[in-house]
Amino acid sequence: MPQGGCFPWAMCVGKVRRPEANRAEKSAGAPKKSSLTRILRLMTVPRFSVLLVTLLALAGCNTNKVSNCPAAVILADASQVTIFRPGAPQDLTGEAYRVALVGISTDCSINKKTGETDSSYRLNFRATRAPSADAAHYTVPYFVAVTQGDQLIEKRILQVSFDFGAGDSIATFSESPDDFDIHVANGHQPIEYQLMAGFQMTPAQVDYNKKMGRYTP
């Protein structure tokens, strides 16, 4: 049996310590009562369908703690981003590379006395480009947000860096950002919250995904 009682297709991730320099600011006071549509408009994402990529995986872990953790989801319309060469046309001929969020997994610890849930998570990425003899290093922005229904609890804008080796057209890599400490409101359960991830995109990048029909990896 794999570590932690999980089946091979489930990933249970340990706690990641939060570096002081990278600690994101949390929203002050009570969550805003705005709709999720309005919130995600600030993320430059027009729709909010999601990929429930980890719910079955969580069911494979034989602990009540894990099955009651906040769900980890990928925002489908923000699941991949295309970067163009400088000055190139905004079409297939001008693409420099693409990056896709292809997986997310989560684990948590729940303190029933304080109502706090400490959630760790791991993101898996896949980047592609046209064949090239040159090595290359890139960085792209992405976000992770905590939501409850249509309320935004906290949002962080982060960056992930990766490399294409000389002659490589595919790069796969993972990222384990800082944990989220979620205060579960009275009368609610941790599973009612979501960790939602996607790329932080410009309106032009969102429009290009729509044009090319690129909503999911």
C-alpha positions in Angstrom: 0.0 0.0 0.0 1.5 3.4 -0.9 2.3 5.9 1.9 -0.6 7.5 3.6 -3.1 4.8 2.5 -3.7 6.3 -0.9 -4.1 4.3 -4.1 -1.5 4.8 -6.8 -3.6 7.4 -8.7 -4.1 9.6 -5.6 -1.5 12.0 -4.5 -1.3 13.0 -0.8 1.0 16.0 -0.3 2.8 17.0 2.9 2.8 20.4 4.4 5.0 23.1 2.7 6.4 25.8 5.0 5.5 29.3 4.0 8.6 31.5 3.3 8.2 34.9 5.0 9.2 36.8 1.8 6.6 35.1 -0.4 3.7 35.2 2.0 0.7 36.6 0.3 -1.7 39.1 1.9 -5.0 37.8 2.9 -8.2 39.6 2.4 -9.1 41.8 5.4 -12.4 41.4 7.2 -15.3 39.4 6.0 -15.5 38.0 2.5 -17.1 40.2 -0.1 -20.7 39.2 -1.0 -20.0 39.6 -4.7 -20.8 36.9 -7.3 -18.1 34.5 -8.5 -18.6 35.9 -12.0 -17.6 39.4 -10.8 -14.7 38.0 -8.9 -13.3 36.0 -11.8 -13.7 39.0 -14.1 -10.9 40.5 -12.0 -8.8 37.4 -13.0 -9.6 38.2 -16.7 -11.5 34.9 -17.0 -15.0 35.2 -18.6 -16.5 31.9 -17.5 -16.0 29.6 -14.5 -16.4 26.0 -15.4 -13.9 23.9 -13.5 -12.2 20.6 -13.8 -12.9 18.5 -10.7 -9.6 16.6 -11.2 -9.0 15.5 -7.7 -12.3 14.5 -6.1 -11.9 10.8 -7.1 -8.3 10.8 -6.1 -9.2 12.1 -2.6 -11.7 9.2 -2.3 -8.8 6.8 -2.6 -7.3 8.0 0.7 -8.7 6.0 3.6 -9.0 8.8 6.1 -11.9 11.1 6.9 -9.5 14.0 7.2 -8.6 13.8 3.5 -12.1 13.1 2.2 -13.4 16.3 4.0 -10.6 18.5 2.7 -11.4 21.5 0.5 -11.7 20.4 -3.1 -8.8 21.3 -5.5 -10.0 22.3 -8.9 -8.6 23.9 -12.1 -10.5 26.7 -13.7 -11.1 25.2 -17.2 -11.0 28.5 -19.2 -7.7 29.4 -17.5 -6.1 25.9 -17.7 -3.7 26.9 -20.4 -2.0 29.9 -21.8 -0.2 30.7 -25.1 2.8 33.0 -25.3 3.7 34.6 -28.6 7.1 35.7 -30.0 7.7 39.4 -29.7 6.2 41.2 -32.8 4.8 37.9 -34.2 1.2 37.6 -35.4 -1.3 36.4 -32.8 -1.9 33.1 -34.5 -0.4 29.6 -34.8 2.6 30.9 -36.7 3.4 33.4 -33.9 3.3 31.0 -31.0 6.4 30.7 -28.9 5.2 28.2 -26.4 2.1 27.0 -24.5 1.8 26.0 -20.9 -1.1 23.9 -19.5 -2.2 23.1 -15.9 -2.7 19.3 -16.2 -3.2 18.3 -12.5 -3.8 19.4 -9.0 -3.8 17.5 -5.8 -4.3 18.5 -2.2 -4.1 17.3 1.4 -5.1 19.1 4.6 -5.0 19.0 8.4 -8.2 20.0 10.2 -8.3 21.5 13.7 -11.9 21.0 14.9 -11.3 23.1 18.0 -10.3 26.3 16.2 -12.1 25.7 12.9 -8.9 26.0 11.0 -8.0 23.9 7.9 -4.4 23.9 6.7 -4.4 22.9 3.1 -1.3 22.0 1.0 -1.5 21.4 -2.7 0.6 20.5 -5.7 0.2 21.7 -9.3 1.4 19.8 -12.3 2.3 21.7 -15.6 3.1 20.7 -19.1 4.7 23.1 -21.6 5.2 22.6 -25.4 6.9 24.5 -28.2 8.0 24.0 -31.7 11.3 22.0 -32.1 14.3 24.1 -31.4 18.0 23.4 -30.9 18.2 26.1 -28.3 17.6 25.8 -24.6 15.2 28.3 -23.1 14.0 29.5 -19.7 10.5 31.0 -19.2 8.3 32.3 -16.4 4.5 32.5 -16.4 2.0 33.9 -13.9 -0.8 31.8 -12.4 -3.2 32.2 -9.5 -4.6 30.1 -6.7 -7.8 31.2 -4.9 -9.9 30.0 -2.0 -13.6 30.2 -2.7 -16.8 29.3 -0.9 -19.8 29.3 -3.1 -19.7 32.6 -4.9 -17.4 34.3 -2.3 -13.7 34.9 -2.8 -11.9 34.2 0.5 -8.3 34.7 -0.7 -6.4 35.0 -3.9 -2.7 34.7 -4.6 -0.9 35.6 -7.9 2.2 33.5 -8.2 4.8 32.7 -10.8 6.3 29.4 -12.0 9.6 29.1 -14.0 10.6 26.2 -16.2 13.2 25.2 -18.8 13.2 23.7 -22.2 16.4 21.7 -22.8 18.3 22.1 -26.0 16.3 20.3 -28.7 13.3 19.6 -26.4 9.8 20.5 -27.4 8.1 19.4 -24.1 8.8 20.3 -20.5 6.9 18.9 -17.5 7.3 20.4 -14.0 5.5 20.7 -10.7 5.0 23.4 -8.1 4.0 23.2 -4.4 3.2 26.7 -3.2 2.6 27.8 0.3 -0.3 26.3 2.3 -3.6 28.0 2.7 -4.9 28.4 6.3 -8.7 28.4 5.9 -11.1 29.4 8.7 -14.2 27.2 8.3 -17.3 29.2 9.2 -19.7 27.9 11.9 -22.2 25.5 10.4 -20.0 24.6 7.4 -17.5 21.9 6.4 -14.1 22.1 4.8 -15.3 20.3 1.7 -17.6 23.3 1.0 -14.4 25.3 0.1 -12.4 25.1 -3.0 -8.8 25.7 -4.0 -9.1 27.0 -7.5 -6.1 27.4 -9.8 -5.5 28.8 -13.3 -3.2 31.0 -15.3 -3.3 34.8 -14.7 -4.1 35.9 -18.3 -4.7 39.0 -20.3 -8.0 39.6 -22.1 -6.1 39.0 -25.4 -4.9 35.6 -24.1 -8.4 34.7 -23.0 -9.8 35.7 -26.4 -7.1 33.6 -28.2 -8.1 30.5 -26.1 -11.7 31.1 -27.1 -10.8 31.5 -30.7 -8.7 28.3 -30.8 -11.1 26.3 -28.6 -8.5 25.8 -25.9 -10.3 25.5 -22.6 -8.9 22.3 -21.2 -5.4 20.6 -21.4 
